[in-house]
Amino acid sequence: MTNNRLAKIKNSRIDGFTLIEILVVMAIIGMLAVMVAPNIFNQQAGAQRDAALSQISSLEAALDTYRLDVGEYPDSLDGLRENDSGRASWNGPYLRREVPVDPWGNSYIFDSDGREFTLFSYGPDGERGGEGDDADVGLQ
């Protein structure tokens, strides 16, 4: 009976992963992460640019509506929420919510002489100019 018991102990080993198997799986996961991560971050940058362009387009529509009512563009984007012109023809607010900030947390750059305006975002770096992902965002 002792020989039978020893045979059972030798045959009943504990199953599990070896160190080599674990290292191979970790290497495969690491290689996949290196190949996939840049694509994910590029998608995020593109999505933020698209969101900024969408917000700029909405702000431009509100500015045009303001101009139709008042006769000229406001001095600042806050004029879309409150009557800073003092005119009776102001029929706002022209935005449902507060003036949005760009997807990077910065205020949109707005300049107007009453007849024309420029509206854009400095992009992720928050500074004028830039190239690639740091380029300014605006509609042409």
BALOBA-1460 file (C-alpha; in Angstrom, 3 decimals):
// residues 140
<rec num="1" residu="m" x="0.000" y="0.000" z="0.000"/>
<rec num="2" residu="t" x="2.873" y="2.369" z="0.580"/>
<rec num="3" residu="n" x="4.076" y="1.926" z="-2.989"/>
<rec num="4" residu="n" x="0.580" y="2.658" z="-4.262"/>
<rec num="5" residu="r" x="0.446" y="5.835" z="-2.156"/>
<rec num="6" residu="l" x="3.853" y="7.050" z="-3.439"/>
<rec num="7" residu="a" x="2.741" y="6.465" z="-7.033"/>
<rec num="8" residu="k" x="-0.355" y="8.626" z="-6.480"/>
<rec num="9" residu="i" x="1.727" y="11.431" z="-4.956"/>
<rec num="10" residu="k" x="4.172" y="11.398" z="-7.896"/>
<rec num="11" residu="n" x="1.347" y="11.450" z="-10.459"/>
<rec num="12" residu="s" x="-0.664" y="14.193" z="-8.734"/>
<rec num="13" residu="r" x="1.453" y="17.239" z="-9.397"/>
<rec num="14" residu="i" x="0.109" y="20.783" z="-9.058"/>
<rec num="15" residu="d" x="-0.843" y="22.288" z="-12.423"/>
<rec num="16" residu="g" x="-0.037" y="25.934" z="-13.110"/>
<rec num="17" residu="f" x="1.877" y="28.263" z="-15.372"/>
<rec num="18" residu="t" x="5.623" y="28.243" z="-15.529"/>
<rec num="19" residu="l" x="7.654" y="31.405" z="-15.283"/>
<rec num="20" residu="i" x="8.533" y="31.165" z="-18.980"/>
<rec num="21" residu="e" x="4.867" y="30.984" z="-19.993"/>
<rec num="22" residu="i" x="4.019" y="34.032" z="-17.905"/>
<rec num="23" residu="l" x="6.949" y="36.008" z="-19.377"/>
<rec num="24" residu="v" x="5.917" y="35.105" z="-22.942"/>
<rec num="25" residu="v" x="2.335" y="36.285" z="-22.314"/>
<rec num="26" residu="m" x="3.601" y="39.529" z="-20.733"/>
<rec num="27" residu="a" x="5.884" y="40.134" z="-23.731"/>
<rec num="28" residu="i" x="2.972" y="39.647" z="-26.146"/>
<rec num="29" residu="i" x="0.769" y="42.048" z="-24.149"/>
<rec num="30" residu="g" x="3.594" y="44.593" z="-24.086"/>
<rec num="31" residu="m" x="4.071" y="44.408" z="-27.859"/>
<rec num="32" residu="l" x="0.333" y="44.852" z="-28.440"/>
<rec num="33" residu="a" x="0.262" y="47.865" z="-26.125"/>
<rec num="34" residu="v" x="3.170" y="49.485" z="-27.991"/>
<rec num="35" residu="m" x="1.395" y="49.011" z="-31.316"/>
<rec num="36" residu="v" x="-2.125" y="50.039" z="-30.195"/>
<rec num="37" residu="a" x="-1.465" y="52.934" z="-27.781"/>
<rec num="38" residu="p" x="-0.342" y="55.504" z="-30.415"/>
<rec num="39" residu="n" x="-3.485" y="54.860" z="-32.458"/>
<rec num="40" residu="i" x="-5.697" y="55.416" z="-29.420"/>
<rec num="41" residu="f" x="-4.011" y="58.725" z="-28.575"/>
<rec num="42" residu="n" x="-4.256" y="59.904" z="-32.200"/>
<rec num="43" residu="q" x="-7.990" y="59.165" z="-32.125"/>
<rec num="44" residu="q" x="-8.371" y="61.207" z="-28.937"/>
<rec num="45" residu="a" x="-6.571" y="64.207" z="-30.423"/>
<rec num="46" residu="g" x="-8.772" y="64.046" z="-33.527"/>
<rec num="47" residu="a" x="-11.913" y="63.791" z="-31.423"/>
<rec num="48" residu="q" x="-10.939" y="66.868" z="-29.405"/>
<rec num="49" residu="r" x="-10.290" y="68.856" z="-32.614"/>
<rec num="50" residu="d" x="-13.687" y="67.747" z="-33.968"/>
<rec num="51" residu="a" x="-15.369" y="68.788" z="-30.718"/>
<rec num="52" residu="a" x="-13.707" y="72.213" z="-30.898"/>
<rec num="53" residu="l" x="-14.827" y="72.685" z="-34.510"/>
<rec num="54" residu="s" x="-18.369" y="71.701" z="-33.565"/>
<rec num="55" residu="q" x="-18.448" y="74.190" z="-30.679"/>
<rec num="56" residu="i" x="-17.020" y="76.931" z="-32.908"/>
<rec num="57" residu="s" x="-19.694" y="76.216" z="-35.506"/>
<rec num="58" residu="s" x="-22.434" y="76.483" z="-32.859"/>
<rec num="59" residu="l" x="-20.981" y="79.723" z="-31.515"/>
<rec num="60" residu="e" x="-20.812" y="81.165" z="-35.040"/>
<rec num="61" residu="a" x="-24.507" y="80.360" z="-35.573"/>
<rec num="62" residu="a" x="-25.374" y="82.098" z="-32.296"/>
<rec num="63" residu="l" x="-23.232" y="85.101" z="-33.274"/>
<rec num="64" residu="d" x="-24.991" y="85.366" z="-36.634"/>
<rec num="65" residu="t" x="-28.396" y="85.264" z="-34.921"/>
<rec num="66" residu="y" x="-27.206" y="87.995" z="-32.518"/>
<rec num="67" residu="r" x="-26.122" y="90.128" z="-35.481"/>
<rec num="68" residu="l" x="-29.491" y="89.693" z="-37.192"/>
<rec num="69" residu="d" x="-31.257" y="90.949" z="-34.055"/>
<rec num="70" residu="v" x="-28.879" y="93.692" z="-32.889"/>
<rec num="71" residu="g" x="-27.277" y="94.771" z="-36.166"/>
<rec num="72" residu="e" x="-23.672" y="94.065" z="-35.220"/>
<rec num="73" residu="y" x="-21.619" y="91.376" z="-33.516"/>
<rec num="74" residu="p" x="-21.064" y="91.596" z="-29.745"/>
<rec num="75" residu="d" x="-17.821" y="92.818" z="-28.182"/>
<rec num="76" residu="s" x="-17.367" y="89.497" z="-26.363"/>
<rec num="77" residu="l" x="-18.929" y="86.042" z="-26.327"/>
<rec num="78" residu="d" x="-20.630" y="86.951" z="-23.035"/>
<rec num="79" residu="g" x="-22.949" y="89.142" z="-25.129"/>
<rec num="80" residu="l" x="-24.611" y="85.932" z="-26.294"/>
<rec num="81" residu="r" x="-25.838" y="85.254" z="-22.738"/>
<rec num="82" residu="e" x="-26.626" y="88.728" z="-21.442"/>
<rec num="83" residu="n" x="-27.600" y="92.020" z="-23.013"/>
<rec num="84" residu="d" x="-24.340" y="93.907" z="-22.780"/>
<rec num="85" residu="s" x="-25.337" y="96.151" z="-25.691"/>
<rec num="86" residu="g" x="-28.338" y="97.637" z="-23.854"/>
<rec num="87" residu="r" x="-30.372" y="97.515" z="-27.048"/>
<rec num="88" residu="a" x="-34.060" y="96.660" z="-27.027"/>
<rec num="89" residu="s" x="-33.608" y="94.543" z="-30.166"/>
<rec num="90" residu="w" x="-31.507" y="92.008" z="-28.184"/>
<rec num="91" residu="n" x="-33.593" y="88.851" z="-28.222"/>
<rec num="92" residu="g" x="-31.331" y="86.489" z="-26.266"/>
<rec num="93" residu="p" x="-29.940" y="84.613" z="-24.645"/>
<rec num="94" residu="y" x="-28.487" y="83.105" z="-27.809"/>
<rec num="95" residu="l" x="-26.852" y="80.193" z="-25.969"/>
<rec num="96" residu="r" x="-28.734" y="77.749" z="-23.746"/>
<rec num="97" residu="r" x="-25.790" y="77.306" z="-21.402"/>
<rec num="98" residu="e" x="-22.728" y="79.297" z="-20.446"/>
<rec num="99" residu="v" x="-20.161" y="80.115" z="-23.121"/>
<rec num="100" residu="p" x="-18.217" y="76.857" z="-23.510"/>
<rec num="101" residu="v" x="-14.477" y="76.471" z="-23.128"/>
<rec num="102" residu="d" x="-12.540" y="74.478" z="-25.705"/>
<rec num="103" residu="p" x="-11.889" y="70.753" z="-25.134"/>
<rec num="104" residu="w" x="-8.517" y="71.605" z="-23.562"/>
<rec num="105" residu="g" x="-10.058" y="73.884" z="-20.932"/>
<rec num="106" residu="n" x="-9.110" y="77.228" z="-22.517"/>
<rec num="107" residu="s" x="-11.395" y="80.073" z="-23.549"/>
<rec num="108" residu="y" x="-12.101" y="80.568" z="-27.224"/>
<rec num="109" residu="i" x="-10.384" y="83.555" z="-28.802"/>
<rec num="110" residu="f" x="-13.001" y="86.016" z="-30.067"/>
<rec num="111" residu="d" x="-12.349" y="89.359" z="-31.711"/>
<rec num="112" residu="s" x="-14.927" y="91.565" z="-33.383"/>
<rec num="113" residu="d" x="-15.172" y="95.042" z="-34.834"/>
<rec num="114" residu="g" x="-18.976" y="94.802" z="-35.023"/>
<rec num="115" residu="r" x="-19.106" y="93.946" z="-38.725"/>
<rec num="116" residu="e" x="-16.798" y="90.908" z="-38.777"/>
<rec num="117" residu="f" x="-15.352" y="88.539" z="-36.220"/>
<rec num="118" residu="t" x="-12.726" y="85.886" z="-35.730"/>
<rec num="119" residu="l" x="-13.276" y="82.904" z="-33.480"/>
<rec num="120" residu="f" x="-10.776" y="80.118" z="-32.834"/>
<rec num="121" residu="s" x="-8.972" y="78.068" z="-30.215"/>
<rec num="122" residu="y" x="-5.229" y="77.985" z="-29.645"/>
<rec num="123" residu="g" x="-5.459" y="74.183" z="-29.439"/>
<rec num="124" residu="p" x="-3.949" y="71.831" z="-26.864"/>
<rec num="125" residu="d" x="-0.842" y="73.915" z="-26.177"/>
<rec num="126" residu="g" x="-2.900" y="77.053" z="-25.452"/>
<rec num="127" residu="e" x="-0.504" y="79.240" z="-27.458"/>
<rec num="128" residu="r" x="-0.840" y="81.037" z="-30.778"/>
<rec num="129" residu="g" x="0.372" y="79.084" z="-33.791"/>
<rec num="130" residu="g" x="1.738" y="75.606" z="-33.528"/>
<rec num="131" residu="e" x="1.958" y="72.676" z="-35.871"/>
<rec num="132" residu="g" x="0.409" y="69.246" z="-36.052"/>
<rec num="133" residu="d" x="-1.702" y="68.449" z="-32.991"/>
<rec num="134" residu="d" x="-0.781" y="71.822" z="-31.420"/>
<rec num="135" residu="a" x="-2.121" y="73.871" z="-34.350"/>
<rec num="136" residu="d" x="-4.827" y="76.475" z="-33.778"/>
<rec num="137" residu="v" x="-8.396" y="75.289" z="-34.431"/>
<rec num="138" residu="g" x="-10.961" y="77.342" z="-36.289"/>
<rec num="139" residu="l" x="-13.270" y="77.324" z="-39.296"/>
<rec num="140" residu="q" x="-11.995" y="78.962" z="-42.457"/>
